[in-house]
Structure formats: structure tokens, C-alpha cells
């Protein structure tokens, strides 16, 4: 995030950046997996729809809640207030808030240095909300030929995780794992890290 501080955040800009990286690194589609968590997972749906020929699979974490155009009233209200807060908060206030939220979690495995150390899309909180609300996974997933591995924490918001899985074209290899007692930061909870990485490794071996 930090290296793109001067870049205007849009879904198409995200796709453009990923495409440039894939081309720069000469990534071979049959050996390339998209991995995204939270915002990176939701935006990932759009990226995958635009660059579907560049990947052989995807691993998406923390995206079990529908926050797109057809989301529930509860999710819509949540996004509205999130956007309003983001518009008025300073960079310092946003980071302090996020650290506070993370501090209430049981996550204890490199949370701060992985999620916050590189910086965020400062001054673009409203655009982050706009990106989240613009993505419609239910329209994208059925058009993806490759399998998707989903991970969620049971204590996180997740009204659509089963629906996302059911829409996958490759039903045989697509899979969902939900961790009991896991929250939005479950992938930084040492109770789940080893199992999650093992499952990821098995999935990647199957699709590449």
C-alpha cells in the first residue's frame, strides 16, 4: 500500500498494478495463484475478472460478507458509516483505530508488521469503501474457470461464504475453511496459522 501513496485508488488501477507486476516478473499463468485477504480479497474478485487468463487459482481470505451493490441493509449502513469516518479521520487517527481493533483480537502472529508496517492507502479511505461496494462477487465467480480456496473466521461477518463457494465453476477443487473462534484477523492467530498454510500448500499443489 505504502508505495502507491500517490496513486488514486480505483478497481481498474488495482488490476493495472497487478498486471504490471505479473508481466515484470514473467509469471507463468499455470504456476500463478492470486492470494488476497480482506480488502485484497474483495478487490481480488475484480482483478480476477479482468485478468482471469493470468492465474490458475485463487486463495481468498476474509471475504465472506457481501458488501457489493446487492448487499444487505446492515452491510450498506456499515459501509456508509465507515466511509464517513474515513473521510474525516487523519492518517494517525486511522492507524490508531486499526491498531485498537487489532489489539482486541486474539491474533498474535506478526499482525502489526504484516498489516500495518508498510502503510495503507492514506487519505483514500472513502475510495476503499467505494471499491468494496462496487464489487459483485456473485456475478464474477461463475465466470472464473479455475478453483478458489476460501478462508474465514467464524466470528467475522460472513453472510455469503457458502454462496460464494456454491458459485464456483470448479466445484471439485474449490473449498471453504472456516475457523471456529477465529475473527477477521484469524490468519495472524497462531492457533490457525500452521493449518492454514498446510491447506494452502495442498491447494496450490493441486492447481499448479
C-alpha positions in Angstrom: 0.0 0.0 0.0 2.6 2.5 1.1 4.5 2.5 -2.3 1.3 3.6 -4.1 0.5 6.5 -1.8 0.3 8.9 -4.8 -1.8 6.6 -6.9 -5.6 7.2 -7.0 -7.2 4.1 -5.7 -9.7 2.5 -8.1 -10.5 -1.0 -9.1 -9.0 -0.6 -12.5 -5.8 0.8 -11.0 -5.6 -2.3 -8.8 -5.9 -4.5 -11.9 -3.3 -2.4 -13.8 -0.8 -2.7 -11.0 -1.2 -6.4 -10.7 -0.9 -6.9 -14.4 2.3 -4.8 -14.5 3.8 -7.0 -11.7 2.9 -10.2 -13.5 4.5 -9.0 -16.7 7.6 -7.6 -15.0 8.1 -10.9 -13.2 7.3 -13.0 -16.3 4.8 -15.0 -14.3 3.5 -18.2 -16.0 -0.3 -18.4 -15.6 -0.3 -22.2 -15.0 2.0 -21.6 -12.0 0.5 -18.4 -10.6 -2.1 -18.2 -7.8 -3.8 -14.9 -6.7 -3.8 -14.5 -2.9 -5.7 -11.7 -1.2 -7.1 -11.0 2.3 -9.9 -8.6 3.4 -9.7 -5.6 1.0 -7.2 -7.6 -1.1 -9.8 -10.4 -1.5 -12.7 -8.2 -2.4 -10.7 -6.2 -4.9 -9.3 -9.5 -6.0 -12.6 -10.6 -7.4 -12.4 -7.6 -9.8 -8.7 -8.3 -10.6 -9.5 -12.0 -11.3 -12.4 -11.0 -13.6 -10.1 -8.7 -15.6 -7.0 -11.0 -15.6 -8.6 -14.4 -15.5 -6.1 -15.8 -18.1 -3.2 -14.9 -15.8 -4.0 -17.3 -12.9 -4.6 -21.0 -12.3 -6.3 -20.5 -9.0 -7.1 -18.0 -6.2 -6.9 -18.1 -2.4 -9.2 -15.5 -0.8 -9.4 -14.8 2.9 -11.8 -12.7 5.0 -14.4 -12.0 2.2 -17.4 -14.0 3.4 -19.6 -10.9 3.8 -21.3 -9.4 0.7 -20.6 -5.7 0.7 -21.3 -5.2 -3.0 -24.1 -3.4 -4.8 -26.6 -6.1 -3.8 -25.5 -6.3 -0.1 -27.9 -6.3 2.9 -29.2 -3.2 4.5 -26.9 -3.9 7.5 -23.8 -4.1 5.4 -24.9 -1.0 3.5 -25.2 1.0 6.7 -21.9 -0.3 7.9 -20.2 0.9 4.7 -21.9 4.3 4.9 -20.5 5.0 8.4 -17.1 3.5 7.5 -16.9 5.9 4.6 -18.0 8.9 6.7 -15.4 8.1 9.4 -12.7 7.5 6.8 -13.4 10.9 5.1 -12.8 12.8 8.3 -10.0 10.9 10.1 -6.4 11.8 9.8 -3.8 9.1 8.9 -2.7 9.0 12.5 -6.3 8.5 13.7 -6.9 5.7 11.2 -3.8 3.8 12.2 -4.6 4.3 15.9 -8.1 3.0 15.3 -6.9 0.0 13.3 -4.3 -0.9 16.0 -7.0 -0.6 18.6 -9.3 -3.0 16.7 -6.4 -5.4 16.2 -5.5 -5.2 19.8 -8.9 -6.6 20.8 -8.3 -9.6 18.6 -6.6 -12.9 19.7 -4.3 -12.6 16.7 -0.7 -12.8 17.9 1.3 -13.8 14.9 3.1 -10.9 13.2 -0.2 -8.9 12.9 1.3 -5.4 13.2 4.3 -5.8 11.0 2.4 -7.6 8.2 -0.7 -5.5 8.1 0.4 -2.0 9.2 4.1 -1.6 8.8 4.1 -1.0 5.0 1.4 1.7 5.4 -2.1 2.0 3.9 -3.9 3.9 1.2 -3.6 7.1 3.3 -6.3 9.8 2.6 -8.2 7.3 0.4 -10.4 5.6 2.9 -13.5 6.7 1.1 -12.2 5.2 -2.1 -11.6 2.0 -0.4 -15.2 1.9 0.6 -16.3 2.7 -2.9 -14.2 -0.2 -4.3 -15.6 -2.6 -1.8 -19.2 -1.6 -2.6 -18.6 -1.8 -6.4 -17.6 -5.4 -6.5 -20.3 -8.0 -7.1 -18.7 -11.4 -6.4 -21.9 -13.3 -7.3 -21.6 -12.0 -10.9 -17.8 -12.7 -11.1 -17.3 -16.1 -9.6 -19.3 -18.1 -12.1 -17.2 -16.9 -14.9 -13.9 -18.0 -13.4 -12.7 -21.4 -14.7 -10.1 -22.0 -12.0 -10.8 -23.2 -8.4 -10.9 -20.9 -5.4 -9.9 -21.6 -1.8 -11.8 -19.5 0.8 -10.8 -19.0 4.4 -12.8 -17.1 7.0 -13.0 -16.7 10.8 -16.3 -17.9 12.3 -16.6 -14.7 14.4 -16.2 -12.4 11.4 -19.1 -11.1 9.3 -19.8 -13.8 6.6 -23.4 -13.8 5.3 -22.3 -15.1 1.8 -19.4 -17.6 2.2 -21.5 -20.6 1.3 -22.9 -18.8 -1.7 -19.5 -17.8 -3.0 -18.4 -21.4 -2.8 -21.5 -22.7 -4.5 -21.0 -20.4 -7.4 -17.5 -21.7 -8.2 -17.3 -23.3 -11.6 -14.7 -25.8 -10.5 -16.7 -27.4 -7.6 -14.4 -30.4 -7.3 -11.3 -28.4 -6.3 -12.9 -25.2 -4.8 -13.1 -25.3 -1.0 -14.1 -23.3 2.1 -12.5 -23.4 5.5 -14.0 -21.5 8.4 -12.1 -21.4 11.7 -14.1 -21.6 14.9 -13.2 -18.8 17.3 -11.3 -17.0 14.5 -12.1 -13.4 13.8 -11.2 -11.1 10.9 -7.5 -11.5 11.9 -7.6 -15.3 12.1 -4.7 -15.6 9.7 -2.5 -13.9 12.3 -3.7 -16.2 15.1 -1.1 -18.9 15.9 -3.9 -21.3 16.7 -4.7 -21.5 13.0 -1.6 -20.4 11.0 0.0 -23.8 10.6 -3.2 -25.5 9.5 -4.0 -22.6 7.1 -0.6 -22.7 5.5 -0.8 -26.5 5.1 -4.1 -26.3 3.4 -2.8 -23.5 1.1 0.1 -25.7 0.2 -2.1 -28.7 -0.6 -4.4 -26.5 -2.7 -1.6 -24.9 -4.7 -0.1 -28.4 -5.4 -3.4 -29.4 -6.9 -3.9 -26.5 -9.2 -0.4 -25.7 -10.4 
